[in-house]
Amino acid sequence: MIQKETVTSRHNISPIEVKSSKNYTLTSIKKCIEKYRNYLSTPYVLHSKDVETRDGLVFLPIYMTPLL
């Protein structure tokens, strides 16, 4: 998890899940979002594919990690 520098109307915690293979599931991050939805900001998935936004998750290539 990372924390944003500025607090907004939502809480400033962003969960991150890292995936190394091409075929994966997102069970853990979805459970986290379901349980702590009111406390979270943008959830991220770091993976080996291109940038994508799907189902409220932001998918980023692993090389973009320093930009978070």
N, C-alpha and C positions, 0 to 999 in steps of 0.2 A: 504494500500500500504506500502511496505517496500523499503528501499533504500540499495543497495549494498555499501560496503565500497570503492571498487575500481571502477573507471569509465573505461569502455571499449569503444570499437568503437561504441557500441550502448549506449543508455541511461541506467541509472542504477535503474529504477523504476520497481518494480514487483507488479502487481495487485494481490490481494488475495480475494477469495470469500469463505465464510464458509457456508456449508450446513449441516443441522442437521437431515434431514430425508433421507430415502433410495431412494425415488422417488423425483427427482428435475430437474429443468431446469437451463440452464446456460446463459440465455438471457442477464443478466447485464454484466457479464464479457466478453461475446462475443461482445457486443456493445462497451464496453470500448476498447477492443483490436482493433476492426475495426476503431474506431475513432482516437486512439492514438498509432497505431502500430509502428510508427517511433520513439516513445519516450520510449517504454517499453522493459524490459528485459523478464525474464521468468514469465509467469502467473501461479498462483497456485490456486487449489481448495482444500480446507480442507473438508474432509467428513468422514463418518464412515466406509468406505470400505478400501481395500488394496491399496498399491502404484501402480500407473498406469500412463502411458503417452499416451495421445490420443488427436488428433487434435491440437497439439501444446500446450496443457495444461498439467501441471503436477498435478496429483491427489495424495494427501497425506492424511494418517489417521490423525485425529485431534491430537493424542498424539505426532506427529512429529513436531508440531508447533515450539517448542523451537529450533529445528535444522535449521530453516530458517535463 
